[in-house]
């Protein structure tokens, strides 16, 4: 019913930048928080950044000052601008959204398929 499609990953040298996008589509009444998570090989998935429907952001300490999360509510899209990338930022990045599919439905979390970000040293 709801699909999240990420784009913008790739290979970048240390110190470089990438911009990730995630568009939600399908049966959507409203979207509450949208977020980016990442999972590196052998590690647990961790929250990178989140943003409320009102635009209030929240960041993991490891990315504060380097990453910026934003969203376009009219397009059901969330972005992650990543600057000053480090090799330790290498991971699969996943989009997550808290979506209501109808006025009388409670919200559920949906995930994208993930996009690979690789930062070379």
JOHUFEN-V417315 format. One record per residue. N is the residue number from 1. RES is the residue in three letters. D_CENTER is the distance of its C-alpha to the mean C-alpha in Angstrom with 1 decimal. Layout:
n:N res:RES d_center:D_CENTER
n:N res:RES d_center:D_CENTER
This chain:
n:1 res:UNK d_center:19.4
n:2 res:UNK d_center:15.7
n:3 res:UNK d_center:13.7
n:4 res:UNK d_center:10.1
n:5 res:UNK d_center:10.3
n:6 res:UNK d_center:8.0
n:7 res:UNK d_center:10.0
n:8 res:UNK d_center:10.9
n:9 res:UNK d_center:11.2
n:10 res:UNK d_center:14.7
n:11 res:UNK d_center:17.4
n:12 res:UNK d_center:18.0
n:13 res:UNK d_center:20.7
n:14 res:UNK d_center:20.3
n:15 res:UNK d_center:20.0
n:16 res:UNK d_center:18.3
n:17 res:UNK d_center:15.2
n:18 res:UNK d_center:12.4
n:19 res:UNK d_center:10.2
n:20 res:UNK d_center:7.2
n:21 res:UNK d_center:7.3
n:22 res:UNK d_center:6.7
n:23 res:UNK d_center:9.9
n:24 res:UNK d_center:11.4
n:25 res:UNK d_center:15.1
n:26 res:UNK d_center:18.1
n:27 res:UNK d_center:19.9
n:28 res:UNK d_center:18.0
n:29 res:UNK d_center:20.0
n:30 res:UNK d_center:17.4
n:31 res:UNK d_center:13.8
n:32 res:UNK d_center:13.7
n:33 res:UNK d_center:10.7
n:34 res:UNK d_center:7.1
n:35 res:UNK d_center:4.7
n:36 res:UNK d_center:2.6
n:37 res:UNK d_center:6.0
n:38 res:UNK d_center:8.3
n:39 res:UNK d_center:11.9
n:40 res:UNK d_center:14.7
n:41 res:UNK d_center:18.0
n:42 res:UNK d_center:20.1
n:43 res:UNK d_center:17.7
n:44 res:UNK d_center:16.0
n:45 res:UNK d_center:12.3
n:46 res:UNK d_center:11.2
n:47 res:UNK d_center:9.0
n:48 res:UNK d_center:7.6
n:49 res:UNK d_center:7.0
n:50 res:UNK d_center:7.5
n:51 res:UNK d_center:9.4
n:52 res:UNK d_center:12.4
n:53 res:UNK d_center:14.0
n:54 res:UNK d_center:16.4
n:55 res:UNK d_center:14.0
n:56 res:UNK d_center:14.4
n:57 res:UNK d_center:11.8
n:58 res:UNK d_center:11.9
n:59 res:UNK d_center:11.3
n:60 res:UNK d_center:12.4
n:61 res:UNK d_center:15.8
n:62 res:UNK d_center:15.2
n:63 res:UNK d_center:12.9
n:64 res:UNK d_center:14.7
n:65 res:UNK d_center:16.4
n:66 res:UNK d_center:14.5
n:67 res:UNK d_center:10.9
n:68 res:UNK d_center:10.4
n:69 res:UNK d_center:7.8
n:70 res:UNK d_center:9.5
n:71 res:UNK d_center:10.0
n:72 res:UNK d_center:13.0
n:73 res:UNK d_center:14.3
n:74 res:UNK d_center:17.0
n:75 res:UNK d_center:14.8
n:76 res:UNK d_center:12.4
n:77 res:UNK d_center:9.6
n:78 res:UNK d_center:6.6
n:79 res:UNK d_center:6.5
n:80 res:UNK d_center:6.1
n:81 res:UNK d_center:9.8
n:82 res:UNK d_center:10.9
n:83 res:UNK d_center:14.6
n:84 res:UNK d_center:17.4
n:85 res:UNK d_center:15.7
n:86 res:UNK d_center:17.6
n:87 res:UNK d_center:18.5
n:88 res:UNK d_center:17.1
n:89 res:UNK d_center:13.5
n:90 res:UNK d_center:14.3
n:91 res:UNK d_center:12.3
n:92 res:UNK d_center:10.5
n:93 res:UNK d_center:6.7
n:94 res:UNK d_center:5.7
n:95 res:UNK d_center:3.9
n:96 res:UNK d_center:6.3
n:97 res:UNK d_center:8.7
n:98 res:UNK d_center:12.2
n:99 res:UNK d_center:14.4
n:100 res:UNK d_center:18.2
n:101 res:UNK d_center:20.0
n:102 res:UNK d_center:23.2
n:103 res:UNK d_center:25.0
n:104 res:UNK d_center:26.7
n:105 res:UNK d_center:23.8
n:106 res:UNK d_center:21.8
n:107 res:UNK d_center:18.0
n:108 res:UNK d_center:16.3
n:109 res:UNK d_center:13.0
n:110 res:UNK d_center:11.6
n:111 res:UNK d_center:9.6
n:112 res:UNK d_center:8.9
n:113 res:UNK d_center:11.1
n:114 res:UNK d_center:9.1
n:115 res:UNK d_center:9.7
n:116 res:UNK d_center:12.0
n:117 res:UNK d_center:12.1
n:118 res:UNK d_center:15.6
n:119 res:UNK d_center:17.2
n:120 res:UNK d_center:21.0
n:121 res:UNK d_center:23.4
